[in-house]
Amino acid sequence: MDVTEWKTERRPTRQITVGKVPVGGGAPVTVQSMTITKTADVEGTLQQIYALAAAGCDIVRCTCNESEAAEGLAQIVPRSPIPVIADIHHQYRMALAAMEAGVHGLRLNPGNIRKPDHIKAVASEARDRDLPIRIGVNAGSLDPSLYEKYGGATPEAMVESALREIAYFDEVGFDLIKISVKASSVPLMVEAYRQLAEVTDHPLHLGVTEAGPPPAGLVKATAGIATLLMEGIGDTIRYSLTADPVEEARAGRQLLEALGLRERKNVDLIACPSCGRAEVDVIDVANRAMDAFGERKLPLQVAVMGCVVNGPGEAREADLGIAAGNKRGHLFVKGRNIAVVPEDEMVDALVEWAEFINEHGIEAAIERADTARAEREAAKDRSALLAAQGDDANQSAEKIVEIRKTVSG
């Protein structure tokens, strides 16, 4: 089967709606993040929400830890471009206040609000308002009785915490639920979600809590979230990074696009790792290209390759690419050379052609180009590089000879 047609079979779940965004039940996996402003700072919080939405965030969570925050939510929700969920800490009355403010959903931590009467009071009000609640289990804040029962934070303890909360909700006839069982340990988090997926069909929100700053935090979060998504588990995700939350939204969107779970919105930039044949600093060009594309809505795969000898062939599936050679940049579309530009204009040329392709298409770009000249110039530079460097720019053949001498003794 063609790998581009391969799709993970998604775990069947119920569907809930957060504002106008469907979650579960076959809906696209959604990206969430959380503001780090004081919610009482209405303008500052809205500014961050708009930045998150522009980066690909579908649903945003805001803390509601005091009355001023609830009052802020009353002003934020009507102006937010995406649904707003209130994050509730220890005071169940803040959940009631947040609902009064008009939020589109709640997040409750069973380890923080433990009194059954308080839990059921919130669930009853949410039921009457047709408002979803996420049961947000966290390995670091379970009910003490569960730590004692299981000897610590285990997958079983986390799943039981979620099921206890569901039981309280059942008592008042509330079932607009999604669940998370987050941990900072990737293996613990993965196993907890696997076990939870076996015992409930509620939609699941994935995340590795307290993943830390990038790049380590990105690695940890991706390891946990991607593992589960590839198993068909997960309906909405959040990267919990010690960073600007826009990085969380961007990472979440990029992950879903990479896994084929969401349509590409922005450029997917690929680049070679460089080698002895590279004619430019590939890392520098790739970084400058990423900065130049920024948040432009260009759903294309763009390649930055170090040399014209191998680059166009290796990246022939890219919509657009550029390869260096003899102080020039050779642009190619689907592996076919289309233009030659000075080395210092490589990034600008990439952006220009990407915008053209996005508007007019691949075929129009090829028709626009002087392909005969571009291919002639590329062949000339390939020949010059091969003459200067030889067929083996990395001297691997010499290394192989030495390896054989060593092995043969």
C-alpha positions in Angstrom: 0.0 0.0 0.0 1.2 3.5 -0.8 2.4 5.0 2.5 0.8 8.3 1.6 -2.6 6.6 1.7 -2.0 4.9 5.0 -4.3 6.0 7.8 -4.5 5.0 11.5 -7.8 3.5 12.4 -9.2 5.8 15.1 -10.6 4.5 18.3 -14.4 5.0 18.2 -15.6 7.5 20.8 -18.6 9.6 21.7 -18.7 13.1 20.4 -19.0 16.3 22.4 -18.9 19.9 21.2 -16.8 22.6 22.8 -18.4 25.8 21.5 -18.7 25.0 17.8 -15.7 22.6 17.8 -16.6 18.9 17.7 -14.3 16.6 19.7 -14.3 12.8 19.3 -16.7 10.7 17.3 -14.5 10.9 14.2 -14.0 14.6 14.2 -10.5 15.9 13.3 -8.1 15.8 16.3 -7.9 19.3 17.8 -5.1 21.3 19.2 -5.4 23.0 22.6 -3.2 25.4 24.6 -3.5 27.5 27.7 -2.9 31.2 28.2 -0.2 32.3 30.7 -1.6 35.7 31.3 -3.6 36.7 34.3 -7.2 36.1 33.2 -8.3 39.4 34.8 -6.0 41.1 32.3 -8.7 41.0 29.6 -6.8 42.7 26.8 -3.5 40.8 27.4 -5.3 37.5 27.5 -7.2 38.2 24.3 -4.1 39.2 22.6 -2.5 35.9 23.5 -5.7 34.0 22.4 -5.6 35.6 19.0 -1.9 34.7 18.6 -2.7 31.1 19.6 -5.5 30.9 17.1 -3.3 32.2 14.4 -0.7 29.4 15.2 -3.3 26.7 14.8 -4.9 26.4 18.3 -8.6 25.2 18.1 -9.5 25.5 21.8 -7.9 27.6 24.5 -7.9 27.2 28.3 -7.8 30.1 30.8 -7.3 29.8 34.5 -10.2 30.7 36.7 -8.7 30.8 40.2 -10.4 33.9 41.6 -13.4 36.1 41.2 -11.5 38.6 39.1 -10.6 35.9 36.7 -14.3 34.8 36.4 -15.2 38.5 35.7 -12.4 38.6 33.1 -13.8 35.6 31.4 -17.2 37.3 31.0 -15.4 39.9 28.8 -13.0 37.5 27.1 -15.4 34.8 25.9 -17.6 37.0 23.6 -14.5 38.3 21.9 -12.5 35.1 21.6 -12.0 33.7 18.1 -11.9 30.1 19.5 -13.8 28.3 22.3 -12.7 29.1 25.9 -12.4 26.4 28.6 -12.0 27.5 32.3 -9.3 25.7 34.3 -10.6 25.2 37.8 -8.3 24.6 40.7 -9.6 23.9 44.2 -12.7 26.1 44.5 -15.8 24.5 43.0 -17.6 27.9 43.2 -15.1 29.1 40.6 -16.5 26.5 38.2 -20.0 27.8 38.8 -18.8 31.4 38.3 -17.0 30.4 35.1 -20.2 28.9 33.7 -22.0 32.1 34.6 -19.3 34.0 32.6 -20.3 32.0 29.5 -17.3 29.7 29.0 -17.6 26.8 26.5 -16.3 24.1 28.9 -14.5 23.3 32.2 -11.5 21.4 33.2 -11.7 19.8 36.7 -8.9 17.9 38.5 -10.4 15.1 40.6 -7.4 15.4 42.9 -8.1 19.0 43.8 -11.9 19.0 44.1 -12.7 15.9 46.1 -16.0 16.5 47.9 -18.8 14.5 46.1 -21.4 17.2 46.7 -19.2 19.8 45.1 -18.4 17.7 42.1 -22.1 16.8 41.6 -23.1 20.5 42.0 -20.8 21.5 39.2 -21.9 18.6 37.0 -25.5 19.3 37.5 -25.1 22.9 36.4 -23.0 21.8 33.4 -25.7 19.4 32.5 -28.4 22.1 32.6 -26.2 24.3 30.4 -25.2 21.5 28.0 -21.6 22.3 28.8 -18.7 19.7 28.5 -16.3 19.0 31.3 -12.8 17.5 31.0 -11.8 15.2 33.8 -8.2 16.2 34.1 -6.3 13.5 36.1 -2.7 14.4 36.9 -0.2 11.8 38.3 1.1 14.5 40.6 -2.2 15.4 42.3 -4.2 12.2 42.8 -6.4 11.7 45.8 -4.2 10.5 48.7 -6.3 7.3 49.0 -5.3 6.3 45.5 -1.6 6.8 46.2 -2.0 4.6 49.3 -4.1 1.9 47.5 -1.7 1.5 44.5 1.6 2.4 46.2 2.1 5.6 44.2 1.1 7.1 40.9 0.4 4.2 38.6 -1.7 3.8 35.5 -4.2 1.9 37.5 -4.5 4.7 40.1 -5.0 7.3 37.4 -7.6 5.4 35.6 -9.5 4.7 38.8 -9.4 8.5 39.6 -11.1 9.2 36.2 -13.7 6.4 36.7 -14.6 7.7 40.2 -15.3 11.1 38.7 -17.4 9.6 36.0 -19.4 7.8 38.6 -20.2 11.1 40.4 -21.3 12.6 37.0 -23.5 9.5 36.3 -25.4 10.1 39.6 -26.7 13.4 38.2 -27.1 12.3 34.6 -24.2 14.2 33.1 -22.1 12.6 30.3 -20.6 15.4 28.2 -17.2 14.3 29.2 -13.7 14.1 27.9 -10.8 12.7 29.9 -7.1 13.1 30.3 -4.6 11.1 32.4 -1.5 13.1 32.2 1.9 12.4 33.7 5.4 13.9 33.3 6.7 10.3 32.7 6.1 9.3 29.1 5.8 5.5 29.8 3.4 6.2 32.7 1.3 8.5 30.6 1.1 6.1 27.6 0.1 3.1 29.7 -2.5 5.1 31.6 -4.2 6.2 28.3 -4.0 2.7 26.9 -5.8 1.3 30.0 -8.3 4.1 30.0 -9.1 3.5 26.3 -10.0 -0.1 27.2 -12.7 0.9 29.7 -14.4 4.0 28.3 -15.6 5.4 25.0 -15.4 9.0 26.1 -13.1 11.2 24.0 -9.5 11.5 25.3 -7.4 14.6 25.6 -3.7 13.8 25.3 -0.7 15.4 26.9 2.6 14.9 28.8 2.2 17.3 31.7 5.2 19.5 32.8 7.2 18.4 29.7 9.6 21.3 30.3 11.3 23.7 27.9 12.2 23.0 24.3 13.9 21.1 22.9 13.6 18.4 25.5 10.0 19.3 26.3 9.1 18.9 22.6 10.7 15.5 22.5 8.9 14.2 25.6 5.5 15.5 24.5 5.9 14.2 21.0 7.0 10.8 22.2 3.9 10.4 24.3 1.3 12.1 22.2 2.5 10.6 18.8 2.7 7.1 20.2 -0.9 7.1 21.2 -2.2 8.9 18.1 -0.5 6.3 16.0 -2.4 3.7 17.9 -5.7 5.5 17.2 -6.0 6.8 20.7 -6.7 10.5 21.3 -9.2 13.1 20.1 -7.6 16.4 21.2 -4.0 17.3 22.3 -1.9 19.8 24.2 1.9 20.3 24.4 2.6 21.4 27.9 5.8 23.4 27.4 7.8 25.8 29.5 7.7 28.3 26.7 5.4 30.8 24.9 2.1 29.0 24.5 2.2 29.9 20.8 5.0 27.3 20.5 2.6 24.7 22.0 -0.1 25.4 19.4 2.4 25.4 16.6 4.0 22.1 17.7 0.6 20.5 18.1 -0.5 21.6 14.6 2.7 20.4 13.0 2.5 17.0 14.7 -1.1 16.4 13.5 0.0 17.5 9.9 3.0 15.2 10.1 0.8 12.3 11.1 -1.7 13.0 8.4 -4.4 13.8 11.0 -5.0 17.4 9.9 -4.6 19.0 6.5 -1.5 21.1 6.1 -2.0 24.8 6.8 1.6 26.1 6.7 4.8 25.2 5.0 6.3 21.8 5.8 10.0 22.7 5.4 12.4 19.7 4.9 16.2 20.0 4.6 19.1 17.7 4.1 21.4 17.1 7.1 24.4 18.4 5.0 27.4 16.4 3.9 30.8 16.9 2.3 29.2 18.0 -1.0 27.1 20.9 0.6 27.8 24.2 -1.1 26.0 26.4 1.6 25.4 26.4 5.3 22.2 24.4 5.1 21.2 25.0 8.7 21.5 28.8 8.2 19.5 28.8 4.9 16.8 26.5 6.4 16.4 28.7 9.5 16.2 31.8 7.4 13.6 30.2 5.2 11.5 29.2 8.3 11.6 32.8 9.5 10.7 34.1 6.1 7.7 31.8 5.7 6.6 32.5 9.3 2.8 32.1 9.6 2.1 32.4 5.9 -0.7 30.1 5.0 1.2 28.1 2.3 0.3 24.4 2.6 3.3 23.2 0.6 6.3 21.0 1.2 9.4 23.1 0.6 13.0 21.6 0.5 16.3 23.2 1.2 19.1 21.0 -0.1 22.9 21.5 0.2 24.0 20.7 -3.3 22.6 20.6 -6.9 24.2 17.2 -7.5 21.8 15.2 -5.4 19.3 17.7 -4.0 16.6 17.9 -6.7 16.5 14.1 -7.0 16.4 13.4 -3.3 13.7 15.9 -2.7 11.8 15.2 -5.9 8.5 14.8 -4.1 8.6 18.3 -2.6 6.3 20.8 -4.1 9.2 23.3 -4.3 12.8 23.2 -3.4 16.2 24.9 -3.8 19.7 23.4 -4.0 23.0 25.2 -3.9 25.7 24.9 -6.5 28.6 27.1 -7.7 27.4 30.2 -5.7 23.9 29.9 -7.1 20.6 28.5 -6.0 18.8 26.1 -8.3 15.0 26.1 -7.8 13.1 23.0 -8.6 9.4 22.0 -8.6 8.6 18.3 -8.1 12.3 17.5 -8.9 12.3 19.6 -12.1 14.6 22.6 -12.4 12.8 25.8 -13.0 15.1 28.8 -12.2 18.5 29.9 -11.2 19.1 32.7 -8.7 22.2 34.2 -6.9 23.0 32.5 -3.7 22.1 35.5 -1.5 18.6 35.5 -3.1 17.8 31.8 -2.4 15.3 32.4 0.5 13.5 35.3 -1.2 13.1 33.2 -4.4 11.7 30.3 -2.3 9.0 32.6 -0.8 8.1 34.2 -4.1 7.7 30.8 -5.9 5.8 29.3 -3.0 3.3 32.1 -3.1 2.9 31.7 -6.8 2.4 27.9 -6.6 -0.1 28.3 -3.8 -2.1 30.7 -5.9 -1.7 29.2 -9.4 -0.6 25.6 -8.9 2.4 23.4 -9.9 1.6 23.2 -13.6 1.4 27.0 -13.9 4.7 27.3 -12.1 6.4 24.9 -14.6 4.8 26.7 -17.6 6.0 30.0 -16.2 9.6 28.8 -16.0 12.4 28.7 -18.5 12.9 25.0 -17.7 15.4 24.4 -20.5 17.7 27.1 -19.3 17.3 26.1 -15.6 18.1 22.4 -16.4 21.1 23.4 -18.6 22.5 25.6 -15.8 21.9 22.9 -13.2 23.7 20.4 -15.3 26.7 22.8 -15.8 27.0 23.3 -12.0 26.6 19.6 -11.3 29.4 18.9 -13.7 31.6 21.5 -12.1 31.1 20.2 -8.6 31.8 16.6 -9.7 34.9 17.7 -11.4 36.1 19.5 -8.3 35.0 17.0 -5.7 34.9 13.7 -7.5 32.1 11.2 -7.2 32.8 10.5 -3.5 32.8 13.9 -1.7 32.7 12.2 1.7 35.6 9.9 1.0 33.5 7.0 2.1 35.2 4.6 -0.4 38.6 5.3 1.3 37.1 4.6 4.7 35.6 1.3 3.5 39.1 0.2 2.3 40.5 1.0 5.7 37.7 -0.8 7.5 38.3 -3.9 5.4 42.0 -3.8 6.3 41.1 -3.6 10.0 38.6 -6.4 9.9 40.9 -8.7 7.9 43.7 -8.1 10.4 
